[in-house]
Amino acid sequence: MDEWEETETTNGCVAPTSYASSEAPQGDSWNGDCGGFGKGPGGRGRRGGFSGSFSSVGDENGNDGDSSNKTGGETGGFRGRGRGRGFGRVDRSEMTGDDDGMCGFRGGSRGGRGSRGGFRQGDQGGRGGLGGGYRGKDEQIFSQGKDKNPEQKDAAEGERPKVTYIPPTLCEDEEAIFAHYERGINFDKYDDIMVDISGTNPPQAIMTFEEVQLCESLAKNVNKSGYVKPTPVQKHGIPIISAGRDLMACAQTGSGKTAAFLLPILQQLMADGVAASRFSELQEPEAIIVAPTRELICQIFLEARKFAFGTCVRPVVVYGGVSTGHHIREISRGCNILCGTPGRLLDMIGRGKVGLQKLRYLVLDEADRMLDMGFEPDMRRLVGSPGMPSKENRQTLMFSATYPEDIQRLAADFLKIDYLFLAVGVVGGACSDVEQSFVEVTKFLKREQLLDLLKITGMERTMVFVETKRQADFIAAFLCQEKVPTTSIHGDREQRERELALTDFRSGKCPVLVATSVAARGLDIPDVQHVVNFDLPNNIDEYVHRIGRTGRCGNTGKAVSFYDPDVDGQLARSLVTILSKAQQVVPSWLEEYAFNAPSSNDANPSRRNFTSTDSRKGHERGFSQDSTAKSPAAAAPAASDEEDWE
Ligand SMILES: Nc1ncnc2c1ncn2[C@@H]1O[C@H](COP(=O)(O)OP(=O)(O)OP(=O)(O)O)[C@@H](O)[C@H]1O
């Protein structure tokens, strides 16, 4: 039996997880505003987590919500699984969760205030459960940038429980689809941001959406989305893509990169009269969009679905942690724009469900992160897949808010030689709408300081970033014990839990979300007023992306970071640079640490070559152009700022 004929067990049911309530929570959709589906009373579930506050799961049928572990009422705190990857700072499972279903945190125990007694190293249990937690002492640390031995991979996959989770059916209510948050007071300030384009003959920037002459239905959808005028990355990116050029674009967090690539693609597909074919086991999409995390790709899909609303173009999303059969069925109903995480995309292509003959657009969002996470072999496998048009015969677009040098190498391989490099603002710079502050801490006082901070922020939506999955569990549990309604997201949580955590956070049911870097990139959650770096990341790009979860779309936000001199010294100089470039106050004590820091101040080796400019510049004859003439926004080219972060 083909896997996609597998029996569905979880359709329409939603699960679990806020630490905030002891009731089984109600499910909801990705569009948190639409509650018309997936709601269920919750089943009996297991006795939940920390002090009983970590709620359990259930579906409408009263099944135990965890499909891979049917035993209820388990106790015993953290139970690690004896194998699997660890929580190295660059952990693929953390992002796309290729280790589907591997979880440690099995609920029940009253442990959780950091007592080591709650852990059971090397325990072979831990599959399923409530997600998260410590996996055991013999974890492998995922080695960055290295391909896994395919045989090992297959063996590992063979051991995995079959993923049966099917996300809730999406709400078709128009109001929910077009729900959006308002542009902030600083939206118009985007016009003052420096823009630089390198490459030959870039097309003229647009100043209004009208200039693009969008098809009627697309224009209507843009309007309904509350888009009145384009942001700089859209002003420049849309005409570049419409002109058929390849593009590497770098623009600050929250400044509308998603629409910058979706709108011209959709416009072209609609103008060409592309329509989703009828049911067929093999679908041949015109566009493939790849992103490193499940949550991000789902968000991109929802944006695509919004802009394609009421048209014949059909976007589909595929990602890890969800039943493969479900995805195959979705694809077979017609697919023009396929959004996916790398592994699941390759799986769909490998199974012969997706053909590449008609592919015209390949978009890599957060491409630098995909490299960091070791997805380079997957990306190369994707562009080398049978039927994939050569780079001369497809349009390739790469987007990110940061631009390390190794991504330029990839750009050179994947993009046509005459690709355009678009830099909006300081490449790799922090969003200046985010007020950044730092608190010098010792590790022993961090938790109390977090609590004090959250007492001040109250019910305002706050994302708390930590460095490890275990830490995420600890902190979330700690906050719940302190009666702060909190949920968490990290790569060891099951997909249903990750989705529910975001829903609870979006809806305000849990105004505090404790997250690992899985939530650092791309997530666009309305009204996130605060970001707290409980643990600072080990590279500056990650810091920029994390604090970019607030201060989006012209809104203001605040980021507070706990700086522990014992562990964060290597970041000091980069932080000072980032703060200065974003016109933020640099604490004198931080400057002092920066002054005394070793010269190589970024622990991530991939960041040692961080550059702020297009590496082709100056290397190729005749390779220059001045975009300042093209746009009033282009006062002085950002990329002319040659200073490295180091
Ligand atoms: N022209 C516009 N007018 C109004 N709102 C917009 C416009 N462009 C984008 N937005 C909104 O701004 C928010 C941020 O956009 P988006 O998520 O695309 O940013 P991003 O640049 O991809 O951020 P990140 O780097 O964090 O991934 C979204 O809610 C989006 O709908």
The ligand as an ORCA input file, in Angstrom:
! r2SCAN-3c Opt
* xyz 0 1
  N       3.121     46.970      1.736
  C       2.642     46.552      2.888
  N       1.670     47.254      3.515
  C       1.181     46.811      4.707
  N       1.588     45.706      5.352
  C       2.560     44.988      4.766
  C       3.146     45.368      3.523
  N       4.078     44.463      3.202
  C       4.086     43.544      4.187
  N       3.184     43.862      5.128
  C       2.928     43.123      6.375
  O       4.088     43.285      7.190
  C       4.304     42.118      7.982
  C       5.746     41.638      7.816
  O       5.943     41.148      6.501
  P       6.859     39.866      6.211
  O       6.521     38.778      7.165
  O       6.782     39.578      4.760
  O       8.280     40.468      6.598
  P       9.720     39.861      6.316
  O      10.530     40.946      5.729
  O       9.624     38.591      5.536
  O      10.231     39.587      7.790
  P      11.304     38.493      8.328
  O      12.667     38.960      7.905
  O      11.134     38.531      9.798
  O      10.957     37.183      7.701
  C       3.273     41.111      7.503
  O       2.211     41.112      8.418
  C       2.821     41.634      6.168
  O       1.503     41.251      5.839
*
